[in-house]
Amino acid sequence: MKLTFWGAARTVTGSMHHVEAAGKRLLLDCGLYQGRRAEAFDRNRHFPFPVSSIDHVILSHAHIDHSGNLPTLVRNGYRGPIHTSPATIDLCLAMLADSAFLQEKDVEFCNRRRDQRRRIGRDDSECTPLYTIDDAEKTFPLFEAVPLDADKQVAEGLRYRTYDAGHMLGSTAIELEADGVRLAFSGDVGRPGLPIIRDPEKLDPVNYLIMESTYGDRFHRKLEHVAEKLADVVNRTAGRGGKIIVPSFAVGRTQQLVLVLHELIDANRIPPIPIFVDSPLAVNATEVFRKHPECYDEEARKFLTEGEDPFGFYRLKYVREVSDSKALNDLHGPFLVISASGMCEAGRILHHLRNNISDPRNTVLITGFQAEHTLGRKILDGWQEVPIFGEPVTVRAEVVSLDELSGHADQRELIEWMRPIAHGLKKVFLVHGEVHSAEVLAQVITKEYGIEVTIPARGESFELK
């Protein structure tokens, strides 16, 4: 078995790992790389291998940094199966179409500005989308459902098993077996006790492990603090008549926030201010969540048994139409708006930030990991001025981080998750983390278990025996 790392290698995004085994070539994930615009576009558009050589794709979950470059793969000629869980398929149908739509809209905006610059003598090249809605639609028939906790015979001598990764709805960790080797891929490991979804499952013994390291150098505060901290932010901002602007991943984080806000309002711990989920993708994703209660934990199931909708209550409004989204700009606070994208790189959140980030009465609530060079990272790092739609905007709003809801396990949770399989491991490959995070986690793994740990570079290959 040969393993080559092409994405999420010494960085957080763009998960893509190339496996050659049993005479087949497959990809574990095919995600979008996110970062500096020009570099990201070039890396996403040009695959470092012939697309025609790939026989199968196994997808861990639906987040765009794991699934988002599948339409580009298809655009370049891939016609093989994409194996993943039923909930992941339903989420991808919404997420990939949304990703394509946003890219087409961004290109329209880019080209309008290009035309303006041409009128003053600047000759910029025309913008083109990475892929289109048509490319996304050609991807959908290739999905093949593999239930959680199931075995799948991919080809003769090549099989894999799925485990609930506890990271988001339908997320899986994967055990791949071929050529006498058992290789596990963690996907993204979730945290025990997260709202809505079940806790991560333990894997069966394997020889090698590819494991994420996003929070490998950090420890989350306990989940019990989430409701208290969120209530403090809402009460403090509402008290000064401000708006709470929440950049949030449309799938997973949005639904978790809605559930916690639901519980806080029911308990009279926050005032009943209007709450808006302003993201067509989040609206569609929430319908997928409603469709898959088999993935729920006991807390979410309790709402169902009591006849309530965990994702709907009287102060909450889901916003789908552009006109309704624009109307929020004229609405006086206090109110709370949750909008995608989670790293502030595209979508309606950019308009909400541009219109509200300069008002000191308001709060920008960051609820998840922000990759290097993204707008969300610049806001979180305390930049006094940030670029939005290419123009500098002064930051005067309060900025608060609520990383307790992170869907990624922290250092201790990762160490405990791998404990049942640590004894038989020959090597661990750390991916999906910035270099410092991976290096710290590697030291802890070596100290705790005495296992060899590698932090692979992009394009680095290994023979697994």
SEBA-601485 format. One record per residue (C-alpha): x, y, z; residue in one letter. Coordinates in Angstrom, 3 decimals, padded with zeros to 6 digits. Example, Ala and Ser with C-alpha at 12.3 -4.5 7.8 and 13.67 -1.06 7.14 Angstrom:
# residues 2
+----------+----------+----------+------+
:        X :        Y :        Z : rest :
+----------+----------+----------+------+
:  012.300 : -004.500 :  007.800 :    A :
:  013.670 : -001.060 :  007.140 :    S :
+----------+----------+----------+------+
# end
This chain:
# residues 465
+----------+----------+----------+------+
:        X :        Y :        Z : rest :
+----------+----------+----------+------+
:  000.000 :  000.000 :  000.000 :    M :
:  001.336 :  003.412 : -000.999 :    K :
:  000.112 :  006.607 :  000.639 :    L :
:  000.691 :  010.133 : -000.711 :    T :
: -000.470 :  013.335 :  000.963 :    F :
: -001.771 :  016.027 : -001.376 :    W :
: -004.005 :  018.102 :  000.906 :    G :
: -004.291 :  019.198 :  004.536 :    A :
: -000.554 :  018.498 :  004.800 :    A :
:  000.976 :  020.952 :  007.287 :    R :
: -002.131 :  023.069 :  006.885 :    T :
: -005.770 :  022.788 :  007.955 :    V :
: -007.764 :  022.786 :  004.731 :    T :
: -007.952 :  020.899 :  001.440 :    G :
: -008.074 :  017.337 :  002.797 :    S :
: -006.954 :  014.887 :  000.083 :    M :
: -004.915 :  011.702 :  000.586 :    H :
: -003.987 :  009.387 : -002.314 :    H :
: -003.888 :  005.631 : -001.681 :    V :
: -002.628 :  002.955 : -004.074 :    E :
: -003.624 : -000.546 : -002.979 :    A :
: -004.890 : -003.827 : -004.448 :    A :
: -004.214 : -002.507 : -007.935 :    G :
: -006.539 :  000.482 : -007.389 :    K :
: -006.017 :  004.189 : -006.786 :    R :
: -008.339 :  006.082 : -004.509 :    L :
: -008.690 :  009.407 : -002.750 :    L :
: -009.566 :  009.824 :  000.897 :    L :
: -011.480 :  013.131 :  000.660 :    D :
: -011.284 :  015.770 : -002.051 :    C :
: -011.626 :  019.085 : -000.248 :    G :
: -011.167 :  022.728 : -001.129 :    L :
: -007.935 :  024.348 : -000.033 :    Y :
: -008.702 :  027.705 :  001.583 :    Q :
: -006.202 :  030.502 :  002.091 :    G :
: -004.660 :  033.225 : -000.063 :    R :
: -007.005 :  033.608 : -003.020 :    R :
: -004.563 :  033.182 : -005.919 :    A :
: -002.733 :  030.242 : -004.325 :    E :
: -005.977 :  028.535 : -003.316 :    A :
: -007.486 :  028.880 : -006.786 :    F :
: -004.368 :  027.469 : -008.463 :    D :
: -004.051 :  024.539 : -006.069 :    R :
: -007.735 :  023.639 : -006.283 :    N :
: -007.893 :  023.862 : -010.075 :    R :
: -004.794 :  021.751 : -010.854 :    H :
: -004.667 :  018.214 : -009.487 :    F :
: -001.139 :  016.837 : -008.931 :    P :
: -002.019 :  013.493 : -010.564 :    F :
: -003.956 :  012.367 : -013.644 :    P :
: -007.639 :  012.473 : -012.680 :    V :
: -008.227 :  009.545 : -015.059 :    S :
: -006.053 :  007.358 : -012.822 :    S :
: -008.415 :  007.586 : -009.817 :    I :
: -010.779 :  004.616 : -009.388 :    D :
: -012.643 :  005.523 : -006.174 :    H :
: -013.211 :  008.359 : -003.724 :    V :
: -014.013 :  007.703 : -000.068 :    I :
: -015.415 :  010.795 :  001.623 :    L :
: -015.232 :  011.258 :  005.401 :    S :
: -017.828 :  014.030 :  005.691 :    H :
: -019.495 :  016.949 :  003.939 :    A :
: -017.551 :  019.988 :  005.139 :    H :
: -016.216 :  021.912 :  002.145 :    I :
: -012.569 :  021.507 :  003.127 :    D :
: -013.148 :  017.747 :  002.753 :    H :
: -015.730 :  017.529 : -000.064 :    S :
: -015.633 :  020.871 : -001.845 :    G :
: -013.319 :  020.039 : -004.745 :    N :
: -015.270 :  016.997 : -005.924 :    L :
: -016.959 :  018.994 : -008.732 :    P :
: -013.514 :  020.044 : -009.994 :    T :
: -012.512 :  016.378 : -010.016 :    L :
: -015.629 :  015.604 : -012.058 :    V :
: -015.031 :  018.626 : -014.301 :    R :
: -011.636 :  017.069 : -015.084 :    N :
: -013.175 :  013.744 : -016.088 :    G :
: -013.698 :  011.657 : -012.942 :    Y :
: -016.676 :  009.305 : -013.292 :    R :
: -016.038 :  006.733 : -010.550 :    G :
: -018.014 :  006.218 : -007.324 :    P :
: -017.880 :  008.497 : -004.290 :    I :
: -018.483 :  006.335 : -001.195 :    H :
: -019.852 :  008.053 :  001.900 :    T :
: -022.648 :  007.992 :  004.499 :    S :
: -026.315 :  008.700 :  003.622 :    P :
: -026.434 :  011.919 :  005.679 :    A :
: -023.207 :  013.119 :  004.049 :    T :
: -024.704 :  012.584 :  000.600 :    I :
: -027.779 :  014.643 :  001.469 :    D :
: -025.605 :  017.420 :  002.905 :    L :
: -023.280 :  017.407 : -000.106 :    C :
: -026.203 :  017.834 : -002.488 :    L :
: -026.895 :  021.161 : -000.789 :    A :
: -023.331 :  022.194 :  000.001 :    M :
: -021.709 :  021.576 : -003.377 :    L :
: -024.538 :  023.324 : -005.223 :    A :
: -024.168 :  026.252 : -002.825 :    D :
: -020.389 :  026.319 : -003.281 :    S :
: -020.799 :  026.433 : -007.068 :    A :
: -023.452 :  029.155 : -006.829 :    F :
: -021.215 :  031.312 : -004.614 :    L :
: -018.294 :  030.886 : -006.986 :    Q :
: -020.397 :  031.955 : -009.953 :    E :
: -021.653 :  035.000 : -008.034 :    K :
: -018.143 :  035.914 : -006.861 :    D :
: -016.966 :  035.755 : -010.474 :    V :
: -019.805 :  038.055 : -011.578 :    E :
: -018.802 :  040.555 : -008.879 :    F :
: -015.109 :  040.229 : -009.780 :    C :
: -015.778 :  040.839 : -013.458 :    N :
: -017.975 :  043.879 : -012.738 :    R :
: -015.082 :  045.403 : -010.793 :    R :
: -012.721 :  044.385 : -013.617 :    R :
: -014.871 :  046.308 : -016.083 :    D :
: -014.761 :  049.340 : -013.791 :    Q :
: -010.977 :  049.153 : -013.559 :    R :
: -010.685 :  048.815 : -017.333 :    R :
: -012.535 :  052.117 : -017.726 :    R :
: -009.732 :  053.822 : -015.782 :    I :
: -007.018 :  052.130 : -017.786 :    G :
: -006.273 :  048.956 : -015.776 :    R :
: -006.354 :  045.773 : -017.839 :    D :
: -007.066 :  042.892 : -015.430 :    D :
: -007.694 :  039.345 : -016.626 :    S :
: -011.226 :  037.934 : -016.626 :    E :
: -012.273 :  035.898 : -013.584 :    C :
: -013.595 :  032.345 : -014.055 :    T :
: -015.210 :  030.021 : -011.484 :    P :
: -013.405 :  026.966 : -010.209 :    L :
: -016.533 :  025.016 : -011.109 :    Y :
: -020.159 :  025.668 : -011.965 :    T :
: -023.560 :  024.487 : -010.767 :    I :
: -023.602 :  022.154 : -013.785 :    D :
: -020.338 :  020.567 : -012.572 :    D :
: -021.853 :  020.093 : -009.115 :    A :
: -024.969 :  018.472 : -010.582 :    E :
: -022.798 :  016.036 : -012.566 :    K :
: -021.176 :  015.015 : -009.271 :    T :
: -024.396 :  014.006 : -007.508 :    F :
: -025.098 :  010.717 : -009.381 :    P :
: -021.650 :  009.416 : -008.423 :    L :
: -022.434 :  009.225 : -004.703 :    F :
: -022.882 :  005.723 : -003.252 :    E :
: -024.296 :  005.370 :  000.267 :    A :
: -022.402 :  003.389 :  002.895 :    V :
: -024.200 :  003.384 :  006.279 :    P :
: -022.416 :  004.131 :  009.539 :    L :
: -020.839 :  001.046 :  011.154 :    D :
: -020.866 : -000.836 :  007.859 :    A :
: -018.324 : -002.734 :  005.757 :    D :
: -017.908 : -001.930 :  002.072 :    K :
: -016.096 : -004.103 : -000.462 :    Q :
: -014.640 : -001.466 : -002.761 :    V :
: -012.811 : -003.891 : -005.056 :    A :
: -011.286 : -007.348 : -004.890 :    E :
: -008.848 : -007.300 : -001.995 :    G :
: -009.883 : -003.789 : -000.921 :    L :
: -012.496 : -003.018 :  001.711 :    R :
: -013.263 : -000.314 :  004.213 :    Y :
: -015.354 :  000.104 :  007.363 :    R :
: -017.086 :  003.233 :  008.638 :    T :
: -017.233 :  004.540 :  012.209 :    Y :
: -019.167 :  007.524 :  013.580 :    D :
: -016.565 :  010.304 :  013.950 :    A :
: -018.871 :  012.494 :  016.070 :    G :
: -017.756 :  015.634 :  014.216 :    H :
: -020.927 :  016.534 :  012.287 :    M :
: -024.031 :  014.865 :  010.929 :    L :
: -022.948 :  011.731 :  009.023 :    G :
: -019.214 :  012.216 :  009.612 :    S :
: -017.126 :  009.046 :  009.524 :    T :
: -013.731 :  007.735 :  010.462 :    A :
: -012.532 :  005.086 :  008.035 :    I :
: -010.621 :  001.823 :  008.313 :    E :
: -009.147 :  000.719 :  004.976 :    L :
: -007.768 : -002.809 :  004.514 :    E :
: -005.717 : -004.045 :  001.522 :    A :
: -002.405 : -005.768 :  000.782 :    D :
: -002.261 : -007.099 :  004.334 :    G :
: -002.303 : -003.566 :  005.775 :    V :
: -004.949 : -001.831 :  007.876 :    R :
: -004.949 :  001.949 :  007.551 :    L :
: -007.282 :  004.203 :  009.542 :    A :
: -008.246 :  007.740 :  008.562 :    F :
: -009.772 :  009.772 :  011.369 :    S :
: -011.488 :  012.322 :  009.137 :    G :
: -012.246 :  015.044 :  011.681 :    D :
: -012.632 :  013.699 :  015.227 :    V :
: -015.479 :  015.256 :  017.190 :    G :
: -015.805 :  016.031 :  020.869 :    R :
: -017.726 :  013.937 :  023.375 :    P :
: -020.868 :  015.769 :  024.483 :    G :
: -021.394 :  018.013 :  021.450 :    L :
: -025.034 :  019.016 :  020.876 :    P :
: -027.159 :  017.004 :  018.421 :    I :
: -024.670 :  014.364 :  017.235 :    I :
: -023.431 :  011.200 :  018.905 :    R :
: -019.978 :  010.883 :  020.482 :    D :
: -017.028 :  009.611 :  018.393 :    P :
: -016.740 :  005.831 :  018.164 :    E :
: -013.570 :  003.902 :  018.970 :    K :
: -011.833 :  002.158 :  016.088 :    L :
: -010.785 : -001.471 :  015.771 :    D :
: -007.017 : -002.229 :  015.714 :    P :
: -005.040 : -000.951 :  012.697 :    V :
: -001.393 : -000.744 :  011.617 :    N :
: -001.283 :  002.915 :  010.561 :    Y :
: -003.327 :  005.999 :  011.419 :    L :
: -003.881 :  009.272 :  009.547 :    I :
: -005.194 :  011.648 :  012.216 :    M :
: -006.256 :  015.271 :  012.232 :    E :
: -004.395 :  017.722 :  014.490 :    S :
: -006.388 :  020.964 :  014.232 :    T :
: -006.356 :  021.573 :  017.988 :    Y :
: -003.310 :  019.433 :  018.734 :    G :
: -001.710 :  022.185 :  020.810 :    D :
: -004.802 :  023.359 :  022.674 :    R :
: -007.427 :  022.401 :  025.208 :    F :
: -011.072 :  023.426 :  024.924 :    H :
: -012.997 :  024.721 :  027.878 :    R :
: -015.663 :  022.330 :  029.063 :    K :
: -018.875 :  022.270 :  027.054 :    L :
: -020.857 :  023.328 :  030.122 :    E :
: -019.433 :  026.826 :  029.627 :    H :
: -021.019 :  027.198 :  026.176 :    V :
: -024.520 :  028.219 :  027.296 :    A :
: -023.176 :  030.547 :  029.987 :    E :
: -020.758 :  032.309 :  027.636 :    K :
: -023.327 :  032.603 :  024.853 :    L :
: -025.879 :  034.034 :  027.285 :    A :
: -023.327 :  036.612 :  028.512 :    D :
: -022.600 :  037.748 :  024.941 :    V :
: -026.299 :  038.066 :  024.049 :    V :
: -027.216 :  039.873 :  027.269 :    N :
: -024.250 :  042.267 :  027.103 :    R :
: -024.810 :  043.204 :  023.446 :    T :
: -028.586 :  043.469 :  023.756 :    A :
: -028.078 :  045.731 :  026.755 :    G :
: -026.316 :  048.303 :  024.597 :    R :
: -028.826 :  047.910 :  021.750 :    G :
: -026.344 :  046.174 :  019.476 :    G :
: -026.434 :  043.360 :  016.966 :    K :
: -024.672 :  040.016 :  017.356 :    I :
: -023.121 :  038.973 :  014.029 :    I :
: -022.213 :  035.281 :  014.020 :    V :
: -020.121 :  033.895 :  011.151 :    P :
: -020.937 :  030.218 :  011.309 :    S :
: -020.453 :  027.089 :  009.289 :    F :
: -023.844 :  026.481 :  007.713 :    A :
: -023.691 :  022.770 :  008.456 :    V :
: -023.259 :  021.618 :  012.015 :    G :
: -022.303 :  024.775 :  013.895 :    R :
: -025.436 :  026.693 :  012.876 :    T :
: -027.738 :  023.901 :  014.019 :    Q :
: -025.847 :  023.563 :  017.325 :    Q :
: -026.117 :  027.295 :  018.003 :    L :
: -029.829 :  027.256 :  017.202 :    V :
: -030.414 :  024.422 :  019.653 :    L :
: -028.472 :  026.160 :  022.468 :    V :
: -030.270 :  029.466 :  021.821 :    L :
: -033.565 :  027.564 :  021.888 :    H :
: -032.700 :  026.187 :  025.328 :    E :
: -031.552 :  029.607 :  026.629 :    L :
: -034.769 :  031.343 :  025.572 :    I :
: -036.896 :  028.533 :  027.023 :    D :
: -035.035 :  028.975 :  030.324 :    A :
: -035.441 :  032.805 :  030.241 :    N :
: -031.648 :  033.216 :  030.423 :    R :
: -031.546 :  035.611 :  027.464 :    I :
: -034.095 :  038.185 :  026.275 :    P :
: -036.376 :  037.016 :  023.446 :    P :
: -034.597 :  039.059 :  020.769 :    I :
: -035.151 :  038.213 :  017.090 :    P :
: -032.776 :  035.543 :  015.790 :    I :
: -032.125 :  035.098 :  012.074 :    F :
: -030.378 :  032.288 :  010.240 :    V :
: -029.400 :  034.105 :  007.048 :    D :
: -028.041 :  031.442 :  004.748 :    S :
: -029.867 :  029.445 :  002.086 :    P :
: -027.366 :  026.632 :  002.669 :    L :
: -028.065 :  026.606 :  006.407 :    A :
: -031.800 :  026.459 :  005.678 :    V :
: -031.295 :  023.491 :  003.347 :    N :
: -028.856 :  021.818 :  005.727 :    A :
: -031.294 :  022.150 :  008.604 :    T :
: -033.844 :  020.225 :  006.535 :    E :
: -031.224 :  017.481 :  006.118 :    V :
: -030.707 :  017.439 :  009.890 :    F :
: -034.446 :  016.979 :  010.341 :    R :
: -034.309 :  014.081 :  007.863 :    K :
: -031.652 :  012.136 :  009.799 :    H :
: -032.693 :  011.741 :  013.462 :    P :
: -030.849 :  008.392 :  013.463 :    E :
: -027.676 :  010.478 :  013.925 :    C :
: -028.980 :  012.379 :  016.992 :    Y :
: -027.774 :  012.089 :  020.556 :    D :
: -030.146 :  011.853 :  023.529 :    E :
: -030.352 :  015.642 :  024.013 :    E :
: -031.636 :  016.234 :  020.493 :    A :
: -033.909 :  013.195 :  020.606 :    R :
: -035.565 :  014.644 :  023.739 :    K :
: -037.013 :  017.486 :  021.674 :    F :
: -038.549 :  014.958 :  019.303 :    L :
: -040.085 :  012.870 :  022.072 :    T :
: -041.651 :  016.037 :  023.520 :    E :
: -043.085 :  016.943 :  020.128 :    G :
: -040.802 :  019.938 :  019.548 :    E :
: -038.611 :  020.886 :  016.622 :    D :
: -035.037 :  021.308 :  017.958 :    P :
: -034.293 :  023.688 :  015.062 :    F :
: -037.363 :  025.911 :  015.249 :    G :
: -038.900 :  028.249 :  017.852 :    F :
: -040.993 :  031.400 :  017.919 :    Y :
: -038.154 :  033.985 :  017.905 :    R :
: -036.248 :  032.268 :  015.089 :    L :
: -036.571 :  033.075 :  011.392 :    K :
: -034.781 :  031.325 :  008.547 :    Y :
: -033.879 :  033.722 :  005.744 :    V :
: -033.632 :  032.392 :  002.221 :    R :
: -034.390 :  035.334 : -000.096 :    E :
: -031.766 :  037.997 : -000.896 :    V :
: -034.311 :  040.772 : -000.364 :    S :
: -035.009 :  039.562 :  003.190 :    D :
: -031.277 :  039.359 :  003.872 :    S :
: -030.739 :  042.951 :  002.691 :    K :
: -033.663 :  044.101 :  004.859 :    A :
: -031.676 :  043.084 :  007.967 :    L :
: -029.310 :  045.993 :  007.261 :    N :
: -032.150 :  048.418 :  008.004 :    D :
: -033.331 :  046.602 :  011.139 :    L :
: -032.318 :  048.209 :  014.424 :    H :
: -030.877 :  046.074 :  017.200 :    G :
: -030.851 :  044.216 :  019.336 :    P :
: -030.991 :  041.054 :  017.272 :    F :
: -028.744 :  038.108 :  016.395 :    L :
: -027.909 :  036.905 :  012.897 :    V :
: -026.117 :  033.655 :  012.057 :    I :
: -024.704 :  033.615 :  008.548 :    S :
: -022.215 :  031.641 :  006.462 :    A :
: -019.361 :  031.255 :  005.768 :    S :
: -017.714 :  030.218 :  009.018 :    G :
: -014.294 :  031.666 :  008.054 :    M :
: -015.857 :  034.823 :  006.541 :    C :
: -014.513 :  034.043 :  003.085 :    E :
: -017.723 :  034.202 :  001.050 :    A :
: -021.488 :  034.518 :  001.238 :    G :
: -023.875 :  036.835 :  003.041 :    R :
: -021.747 :  037.138 :  006.191 :    I :
: -019.455 :  039.511 :  004.273 :    L :
: -022.329 :  041.984 :  003.814 :    H :
: -023.306 :  041.752 :  007.493 :    H :
: -019.709 :  042.347 :  008.561 :    L :
: -019.247 :  045.279 :  006.186 :    R :
: -022.424 :  046.927 :  007.523 :    N :
: -021.901 :  046.224 :  011.231 :    N :
: -018.261 :  045.641 :  012.168 :    I :
: -017.514 :  049.362 :  012.597 :    S :
: -020.251 :  049.942 :  015.212 :    D :
: -018.977 :  049.556 :  018.835 :    P :
: -022.450 :  048.575 :  020.032 :    R :
: -022.241 :  045.357 :  018.007 :    N :
: -020.483 :  042.047 :  018.632 :    T :
: -018.843 :  039.679 :  016.154 :    V :
: -019.054 :  036.200 :  017.655 :    L :
: -016.495 :  033.779 :  016.159 :    I :
: -017.617 :  030.202 :  016.751 :    T :
: -015.034 :  027.960 :  015.089 :    G :
: -011.504 :  027.498 :  013.830 :    F :
: -010.226 :  030.213 :  011.483 :    Q :
: -007.560 :  029.117 :  008.999 :    A :
: -004.524 :  031.269 :  008.281 :    E :
: -005.013 :  034.233 :  005.910 :    H :
: -008.836 :  034.090 :  006.096 :    T :
: -010.893 :  037.168 :  006.987 :    L :
: -012.177 :  035.379 :  010.080 :    G :
: -008.599 :  034.831 :  011.297 :    R :
: -007.759 :  038.522 :  010.785 :    K :
: -010.794 :  039.572 :  012.826 :    I :
: -009.982 :  037.050 :  015.558 :    L :
: -006.335 :  038.154 :  015.653 :    D :
: -007.427 :  041.701 :  016.433 :    G :
: -006.728 :  043.518 :  013.180 :    W :
: -007.971 :  047.093 :  013.549 :    Q :
: -008.755 :  047.265 :  009.853 :    E :
: -009.764 :  044.352 :  007.614 :    V :
: -010.399 :  044.002 :  003.874 :    P :
: -014.018 :  043.270 :  002.905 :    I :
: -014.859 :  043.154 : -000.813 :    F :
: -011.388 :  044.553 : -001.438 :    G :
: -011.961 :  047.696 :  000.651 :    E :
: -010.508 :  048.463 :  004.120 :    P :
: -013.085 :  048.490 :  006.928 :    V :
: -012.364 :  049.619 :  010.504 :    T :
: -013.138 :  047.115 :  013.277 :    V :
: -014.867 :  048.771 :  016.243 :    R :
: -017.292 :  046.003 :  017.227 :    A :
: -016.506 :  043.734 :  020.152 :    E :
: -014.968 :  040.462 :  018.987 :    V :
: -015.639 :  037.313 :  021.021 :    V :
: -014.467 :  033.737 :  020.420 :    S :
: -016.701 :  030.808 :  021.350 :    L :
: -014.472 :  027.876 :  020.439 :    D :
: -016.058 :  025.549 :  023.000 :    E :
: -018.494 :  024.447 :  020.307 :    L :
: -015.667 :  023.420 :  018.020 :    S :
: -016.410 :  020.174 :  016.239 :    G :
: -012.744 :  019.207 :  016.518 :    H :
: -011.346 :  017.244 :  019.457 :    A :
: -008.618 :  019.001 :  021.422 :    D :
: -005.240 :  017.513 :  022.343 :    Q :
: -006.411 :  015.387 :  025.273 :    R :
: -009.542 :  014.225 :  023.423 :    E :
: -007.434 :  013.130 :  020.435 :    L :
: -005.048 :  011.251 :  022.713 :    I :
: -007.959 :  009.454 :  024.388 :    E :
: -009.690 :  008.708 :  021.075 :    W :
: -006.637 :  006.873 :  019.746 :    M :
: -005.894 :  005.024 :  023.013 :    R :
: -007.753 :  001.771 :  022.128 :    P :
: -005.689 :  001.330 :  018.938 :    I :
: -002.389 :  002.860 :  020.068 :    A :
: -000.739 : -000.393 :  021.125 :    H :
: -000.726 : -001.916 :  017.639 :    G :
:  000.185 :  001.205 :  015.639 :    L :
:  003.417 :  001.279 :  013.614 :    K :
:  003.147 :  004.952 :  012.699 :    K :
:  000.844 :  007.951 :  012.980 :    V :
:  000.560 :  010.593 :  010.241 :    F :
: -000.695 :  013.966 :  011.465 :    L :
: -002.671 :  016.082 :  009.002 :    V :
: -005.297 :  018.837 :  009.010 :    H :
: -003.372 :  021.082 :  011.375 :    G :
: -001.002 :  023.998 :  011.259 :    E :
:  002.617 :  022.982 :  011.776 :    V :
:  002.911 :  024.067 :  015.407 :    H :
: -000.293 :  022.251 :  016.400 :    S :
:  000.879 :  019.060 :  014.719 :    A :
:  004.368 :  019.259 :  016.245 :    E :
:  003.016 :  019.666 :  019.765 :    V :
:  000.593 :  016.763 :  019.316 :    L :
:  003.368 :  014.598 :  017.845 :    A :
:  005.487 :  015.125 :  020.967 :    Q :
:  002.572 :  014.186 :  023.230 :    V :
:  001.793 :  011.018 :  021.216 :    I :
:  005.425 :  009.907 :  021.311 :    T :
:  005.641 :  010.549 :  025.048 :    K :
:  002.292 :  008.884 :  025.806 :    E :
:  002.503 :  005.858 :  023.528 :    Y :
:  006.065 :  005.641 :  022.177 :    G :
:  004.792 :  005.637 :  018.576 :    I :
:  006.641 :  007.088 :  015.592 :    E :
:  004.841 :  010.197 :  014.340 :    V :
:  005.262 :  011.891 :  010.959 :    T :
:  003.949 :  015.268 :  009.834 :    I :
:  003.902 :  014.738 :  006.060 :    P :
:  004.578 :  017.507 :  003.582 :    A :
:  002.472 :  018.044 :  000.490 :    R :
:  003.435 :  015.421 : -002.105 :    G :
:  005.302 :  013.182 :  000.359 :    E :
:  004.768 :  009.423 : -000.151 :    S :
:  005.106 :  006.398 :  002.144 :    F :
:  005.136 :  002.635 :  001.552 :    E :
:  002.977 :  000.897 :  004.173 :    L :
:  003.802 : -002.747 :  004.928 :    K :
+----------+----------+----------+------+
# end
